[in-house]
Structure formats: structure tokens, C-alpha cells
Amino acid sequence: MIDLRSDTITKPTPPMLEAMWGATVGDDVYDEDMTVNQLQQKAADMFGMEAALFCPSGTMTNQIAMRVLTQPQDEIICYNGAHIYKYEGGGLAYNSQVSTRLIHSQNGILHPADVSNNVNDDNIHYPTTSVVALENSVNRAGGTCYTLDQIKAVTTAARQHQLKTHLDGARVFNALVSTGDKAQDYGQYFDTISICLSKGLGCPVGSLVLSSHELIKKAKRSRKVLGGAMRQVGYMAAAGIYALDNHVARLSNDHQRAQTIAQHLTTKSYVLNLIPVQTNIVLFDLPNHDTVERLLAHLKNHGILAGMMDKLTMRFVTHLDFDDDQLEQFLKVLDLF
Ligand SMILES: *Cc1c(COP(=O)(O)O)cnc(C)c1O
């Protein structure tokens, strides 16, 4: 099977398993898992943040970040296709009791005017705007990336309005490899950053929320109440340390393969609105839902799984377990459609 539904489907490589197998562990609820502590410090240092907290999923790290940055009745500003709004089960309303101010953006990128035009005045009729949440890369917009300059501009606007800033960095390593920006430069612009180990980096599980010592202390309370405090989880943290050391630079291979797929798709008359590929996501529309179903079925018949983003939109995601031989086979199967 060739699986292009998501970069979450990867399995640990033999050396990653070896790193996991050899991990020193302890009870992380008592802060006694040295491997977790090491991963947390490593991730925080990498992004120029003070501290970090290891959690089971990216949904949890985003939800925890919103809990620590907001009060009930607040409002957060985000892209209308943001994961935090669209794909977390209504968690913002449920966990943080906040409303969302959705910004319609063609490529998912927010600009300073999106902030200044959407901050509510101090008036009891309006929710209190308190956070600007960005996503990089932007999943629903086809893996588009913010440059550091764009991040600086929009977060500076947010801070001028006394707003807090959050980055959903589930695929931030793809964005960093694509733009050439440095993780180290990100910390200064955000109050909280969430990063995922289980997407492009190829770990079986894990995500971290990065922030200040003070907010991470608060975050720990949120993680506990969400049921996300784990015990001898250093085995998973070891996979994370291995991935941060060995699986970041190689993301450019995934990006190259996504480019090749996109170039191939430009020759197909049924492909509409193909989004220029910047990372490992290929997103495009088909003329109608019937064609989507037929293409999915055709691929499946040839042992290939692909994703449907909505009725007309298909998604291919390249990853660690998709190599050049599979790429060649995939393009041949596309030609048979
Ligand atoms: C995958 C993803 C997450 C987190 O998802 P989990 O499945 O909960 O780990 C968060 N944000 C974005 C943009 C994502 O793509």
C-alpha cells in the first residue's frame, strides 16, 4: 500500500526504535523522566523559548495553549481554515469558552490589517479579543508557509493591541525547511508554540507546547485536567529526540516529491485550483464530487490511499515512508485515470 492520506501514518524506523528501546525513563507526573525532561529542554532551546511540556497530541497542545492564554468570554483571531478552529471538535468553545473571529484568507496567511481590523473595542457587547493564533505551515491552505518577516509583522501588530500570540506549529519543521528561516528566531514572536513529532518527523506519538516557565507551569495543570499527564513516556520522548536530530533536514526530500506530483498534475485536465506546493502537501479540486470518488476508487484499486479534504478537494501528503520508487509507481497510476 502507498498511503498519501497524511504524514501521520509513518512508522518508526529501526534506529528510532533502537533509541526508544534504550531510553532512561521515570514517572513523568513526578517530573522524573529524564528523557522527557531532555526532550522538553531541547525543543524549548531550539525555538528560543524557556520551557516546554510533552503531550500526547497536537490537539491537546493547541487546546492547552488556548487555556493558558485566554479567559472565558474572550475571542481569538485565526484563519477560517485553522486546525484549532476547524479540526479540534469545537474544543475552543468547550475547553476555553472562547469565541473565534475567523479571517478569510486565500492562502491561510494573516496580515497586520487582519489583526487591526478585527480587534474588538472595549465595550461590554463585544467579547474581549485576546489572542492571535497562526498556523505554519497552513494545512487547509495546502501547506503554505509564513516567512519570518510575515510572522514578525502580524505578531507585532497583535502585541501593539495587547494581544497574546500562538503558533500552531504542527508542521513548523516543514515550514522552516521550506523558507530557510531559523527555529531559534521564532520564540520572540510567540507566547506559545505547539509542535508535533508525529507528522513529518515520523514519531509514533507526541507534541510539545513551548512557552515561558510561568505559562508552562499553568499548562501542566491544564494537561492534568485533560487527562494528558503520562508516566514512563520517555520511550516516546526518545523517539522525539531522535527525530529532532535526524528527521528535520530530510523533509526537503518530501517537499521535492510533492513538487514532482504537483508538476505531474498540471498536465491533467481534470485538476483544478492546484495550490502551488511549498512543503509536503498537494491540494487541488476536481470538477465534481463524482470525479473525486472515482479518482479515490481508482487509486485504491491500485493500492494507493489518498485524502479528501472536502467534497471537491483532494489531498496528497508526502512523508518519511514514501520513497522515489513509490513516487514513480504513483505517477504511473495517475496516468491510467
Ligand atoms: C495534525 C495537526 C494538529 C494536531 O493534530 P493531532 O492529530 O491532535 O496531533 C494541529 N494542527 C495542525 C495544523 C495539524 O495539521
PDBQT file of the ligand as one rigid body, heavy atoms in Angstrom, charges set to zero:
ROOT
HETATM    1  C1  LIG A 401      -2.316  17.472  12.749  1.00  0.00    +0.000 C 
HETATM    2  C2  LIG A 401      -2.448  18.876  13.162  1.00  0.00    +0.000 A 
HETATM    3  C3  LIG A 401      -2.607  19.218  14.514  1.00  0.00    +0.000 A 
HETATM    4  C4  LIG A 401      -2.651  18.231  15.643  1.00  0.00    +0.000 C 
HETATM    5  O1  LIG A 401      -3.317  17.093  15.418  1.00  0.00    +0.000 OA
HETATM    6  P1  LIG A 401      -3.303  15.815  16.361  1.00  0.00    +0.000 P 
HETATM    7  O2  LIG A 401      -3.808  14.781  15.460  1.00  0.00    +0.000 OA
HETATM    8  O3  LIG A 401      -4.163  16.106  17.505  1.00  0.00    +0.000 OA
HETATM    9  O4  LIG A 401      -1.880  15.563  16.805  1.00  0.00    +0.000 OA
HETATM   10  C5  LIG A 401      -2.683  20.545  14.832  1.00  0.00    +0.000 A 
HETATM   11  N1  LIG A 401      -2.593  21.499  13.890  1.00  0.00    +0.000 NA
HETATM   12  C6  LIG A 401      -2.421  21.206  12.591  1.00  0.00    +0.000 A 
HETATM   13  C7  LIG A 401      -2.287  22.312  11.613  1.00  0.00    +0.000 C 
HETATM   14  C8  LIG A 401      -2.345  19.893  12.182  1.00  0.00    +0.000 A 
HETATM   15  O5  LIG A 401      -2.189  19.618  10.886  1.00  0.00    +0.000 OA
ENDROOT
TORSDOF 0
